[in-house]
């Protein structure tokens, strides 16, 4: 009986690590956003974990009171292909701001001239991270983008597929992490929104509901200038897994051709 209890506790600990999959560096539902050649987008993601894990999970540090600062530069190659590079930084309690890794993100978009019923795109993200912030030092994420506008409402859906390329998570195969967003254009400058993020587990073997990540994030987009956007929100976890309270903020500055 004692050994059975050890096995059960070990399984639950592993499940907690696997379920803890929300990306604290970039809390963002991708939209259909093309760039022309010579056009660039500079984004800064500033996120703070108000209520998260308080103990180490393997090599991964507790997320409670962590601050994350991410810089992302994306440039247009053609009217429907662009590529982005992201630098990750984090600050833990009693530590200074630390370099946490980098990512490369090719973007592909279906031309609107094809007249699909929805706007569609695909972003593939290759991530190389410090294992103190992510148990898998290398991973890949495939993020389809589906977007539809209804009058003043805009809906975006990202059925995200993610897998580890190096680390303990490689044995789990592909994970399914769908995210969605709906926004309303209240004025030309402000759009309130509601976002949803989740992590359901391995694609063909979902975790039990109480071990899945489900988070809602009310917030909004405020256009500070013609080419400067501020997005903000508060994430609330609805299950014991993942982070229970997250504050997120993103600034997006577009420059180059036509700007």
BELTA-V33633 format. One record per residue. N is the residue number from 1. RES is the residue in three letters. PHI is phi as a letter, one per 40 degrees, with the letter a starting at -180 (none if undefined). OMEGA is omega in degrees with one decimal (999 if undefined). BURIAL is 1 if it has 9 or more other ideal C-beta (glycine too) atoms within 8 Angstrom, else 0. Layout:
BEGIN
[[N;RES;PHI;OMEGA;BURIAL] [N;RES;PHI;OMEGA;BURIAL]]
END
This chain:
BEGIN
[[1;UNK;none;-179.1;0] [2;UNK;c;178.8;0] [3;UNK;c;178.1;0] [4;UNK;c;178.3;0] [5;UNK;c;177.6;0] [6;UNK;c;179.1;0] [7;UNK;c;-179.1;0] [8;UNK;c;179.3;0] [9;UNK;c;178.7;0] [10;UNK;c;179.6;0] [11;UNK;c;-179.1;0] [12;UNK;c;178.7;0] [13;UNK;c;178.1;1] [14;UNK;c;179.6;0] [15;UNK;c;179.4;1] [16;UNK;c;179.0;1] [17;UNK;c;-178.1;1] [18;UNK;c;-177.4;1] [19;UNK;c;-178.5;1] [20;UNK;c;-169.1;1] [21;UNK;b;179.3;1] [22;UNK;c;-177.6;1] [23;UNK;c;-178.2;0] [24;UNK;c;-177.2;1] [25;UNK;c;-178.5;1] [26;UNK;a;178.0;0] [27;UNK;c;-167.4;1] [28;UNK;a;171.3;0] [29;UNK;c;-176.1;1] [30;UNK;c;177.4;1] [31;UNK;b;176.0;1] [32;UNK;c;-175.0;1] [33;UNK;b;-179.8;0] [34;UNK;c;174.8;1] [35;UNK;b;175.3;1] [36;UNK;c;172.7;1] [37;UNK;d;-177.5;0] [38;UNK;g;177.8;0] [39;UNK;b;-174.7;1] [40;UNK;b;174.4;1] [41;UNK;b;177.4;1] [42;UNK;b;-177.7;1] [43;UNK;b;172.7;1] [44;UNK;b;177.9;1] [45;UNK;b;178.8;1] [46;UNK;b;-174.9;1] [47;UNK;b;-179.4;1] [48;UNK;b;179.6;1] [49;UNK;c;-178.9;1] [50;UNK;c;178.4;1] [51;UNK;a;-177.5;0] [52;UNK;a;-178.6;1] [53;UNK;c;-176.1;1] [54;UNK;b;-179.8;0] [55;UNK;b;175.7;0] [56;UNK;c;173.0;0] [57;UNK;b;-170.4;1] [58;UNK;g;179.2;0] [59;UNK;c;-173.2;0] [60;UNK;c;-178.2;1] [61;UNK;c;175.6;0] [62;UNK;d;-178.4;1] [63;UNK;c;179.3;1] [64;UNK;d;176.8;1] [65;UNK;g;173.8;1] [66;UNK;c;174.5;1] [67;UNK;b;-177.9;1] [68;UNK;b;179.1;1] [69;UNK;b;-175.4;1] [70;UNK;b;177.4;1] [71;UNK;b;-176.2;1] [72;UNK;b;177.5;1] [73;UNK;b;-179.2;1] [74;UNK;b;-179.4;1] [75;UNK;b;178.9;1] [76;UNK;c;176.2;1] [77;UNK;b;169.1;0] [78;UNK;b;179.0;0] [79;UNK;c;-176.3;0] [80;UNK;b;176.9;0] [81;UNK;b;175.6;1] [82;UNK;a;179.2;1] [83;UNK;a;-178.2;1] [84;UNK;b;175.8;1] [85;UNK;b;-173.1;1] [86;UNK;b;173.8;1] [87;UNK;b;-175.1;1] [88;UNK;b;176.5;1] [89;UNK;b;-178.8;1] [90;UNK;a;175.3;1] [91;UNK;b;175.7;1] [92;UNK;c;176.6;1] [93;UNK;d;-179.9;0] [94;UNK;g;175.6;0] [95;UNK;b;174.1;0] [96;UNK;c;179.3;0] [97;UNK;c;-175.8;0] [98;UNK;b;171.5;1] [99;UNK;c;-174.4;0] [100;UNK;b;177.8;1] [101;UNK;i;-179.2;1] [102;UNK;a;-178.9;0] [103;UNK;a;172.6;1] [104;UNK;b;-171.1;1] [105;UNK;b;170.2;1] [106;UNK;c;178.9;1] [107;UNK;b;176.0;1] [108;UNK;b;-178.4;1] [109;UNK;b;175.6;1] [110;UNK;c;-179.8;1] [111;UNK;d;177.8;0] [112;UNK;c;-179.6;0] [113;UNK;c;177.4;0] [114;UNK;c;175.1;0] [115;UNK;f;172.4;0] [116;UNK;c;179.3;0] [117;UNK;c;175.1;0] [118;UNK;b;170.3;0] [119;UNK;c;-173.3;1] [120;UNK;b;177.4;1] [121;UNK;a;-179.9;1] [122;UNK;a;174.6;1] [123;UNK;b;175.5;1] [124;UNK;b;-174.8;1] [125;UNK;b;175.1;1] [126;UNK;b;-170.6;1] [127;UNK;b;178.0;1] [128;UNK;b;-169.2;0] [129;UNK;b;172.4;1] [130;UNK;c;-174.2;1] [131;UNK;c;174.9;1] [132;UNK;c;178.5;0] [133;UNK;b;-179.8;1] [134;UNK;a;-173.8;1] [135;UNK;c;179.5;1] [136;UNK;b;-173.2;1] [137;UNK;c;176.5;1] [138;UNK;b;178.5;1] [139;UNK;a;179.0;1] [140;UNK;b;179.8;1] [141;UNK;b;176.6;1] [142;UNK;b;-171.8;1] [143;UNK;b;171.6;1] [144;UNK;c;178.6;1] [145;UNK;b;176.1;1] [146;UNK;b;-174.2;1] [147;UNK;b;178.0;1] [148;UNK;a;178.8;1] [149;UNK;b;176.8;0] [150;UNK;b;-177.8;0] [151;UNK;f;-179.8;0] [152;UNK;c;178.2;0] [153;UNK;c;174.6;1] [154;UNK;b;-179.4;1] [155;UNK;b;178.2;1] [156;UNK;b;179.3;1] [157;UNK;b;176.5;1] [158;UNK;b;173.9;1] [159;UNK;c;-168.7;0] [160;UNK;c;175.1;1] [161;UNK;b;-173.4;1] [162;UNK;b;174.6;1] [163;UNK;a;177.9;1] [164;UNK;c;175.1;1] [165;UNK;b;177.8;1] [166;UNK;a;-178.5;0] [167;UNK;h;-176.2;1] [168;UNK;c;-177.8;1] [169;UNK;c;-177.6;1] [170;UNK;c;-178.0;1] [171;UNK;c;-175.9;0] [172;UNK;c;-179.3;1] [173;UNK;g;-177.0;0] [174;UNK;c;173.8;0] [175;UNK;c;179.6;1] [176;UNK;b;-173.8;1] [177;UNK;b;-177.0;1] [178;UNK;c;176.6;1] [179;UNK;b;-177.2;1] [180;UNK;a;-179.6;1] [181;UNK;a;170.6;1] [182;UNK;b;-176.3;1] [183;UNK;b;179.7;1] [184;UNK;b;179.9;1] [185;UNK;c;-177.8;1] [186;UNK;c;175.7;0] [187;UNK;a;178.0;0] [188;UNK;c;-175.2;0] [189;UNK;b;-173.6;0] [190;UNK;b;177.2;1] [191;UNK;b;172.9;1] [192;UNK;c;-175.8;1] [193;UNK;a;173.0;1] [194;UNK;b;-179.0;1] [195;UNK;b;179.5;1] [196;UNK;b;178.0;1] [197;UNK;b;-179.1;1] [198;UNK;a;171.0;1] [199;UNK;a;-171.8;1] [200;UNK;c;-178.8;1] [201;UNK;h;-179.1;1] [202;UNK;d;-170.9;1] [203;UNK;d;-177.3;0] [204;UNK;b;-179.7;0] [205;UNK;a;-176.7;0] [206;UNK;c;175.8;0] [207;UNK;c;170.8;1] [208;UNK;d;-173.5;0] [209;UNK;d;-176.7;0] [210;UNK;c;176.6;0] [211;UNK;b;175.9;1] [212;UNK;c;174.9;1] [213;UNK;c;173.6;1] [214;UNK;b;-175.8;1] [215;UNK;b;173.4;1] [216;UNK;b;-173.7;1] [217;UNK;a;173.1;1] [218;UNK;c;-179.5;1] [219;UNK;a;-179.0;1] [220;UNK;a;176.1;1] [221;UNK;b;178.9;1] [222;UNK;b;179.3;1] [223;UNK;c;-178.0;1] [224;UNK;c;176.7;0] [225;UNK;a;-177.4;0] [226;UNK;d;-176.3;0] [227;UNK;b;179.5;0] [228;UNK;b;-176.8;1] [229;UNK;b;175.4;1] [230;UNK;b;175.2;1] [231;UNK;b;-177.1;1] [232;UNK;a;178.9;1] [233;UNK;i;178.5;1] [234;UNK;b;-179.5;1] [235;UNK;c;-177.9;1] [236;UNK;b;178.5;1] [237;UNK;c;-176.9;1] [238;UNK;b;176.4;0] [239;UNK;b;178.7;1] [240;UNK;c;-178.8;0] [241;UNK;c;177.1;1] [242;UNK;g;-177.8;1] [243;UNK;c;-176.6;1] [244;UNK;c;-179.4;0] [245;UNK;a;-177.4;1] [246;UNK;b;174.2;1] [247;UNK;b;-177.4;1] [248;UNK;b;-179.8;1] [249;UNK;a;-179.6;1] [250;UNK;a;174.0;1] [251;UNK;b;179.8;1] [252;UNK;b;-178.7;1] [253;UNK;b;-178.5;1] [254;UNK;b;-178.1;1] [255;UNK;a;-178.4;0] [256;UNK;h;-177.1;1] [257;UNK;d;179.6;0] [258;UNK;g;177.5;0] [259;UNK;b;999;0]]
END
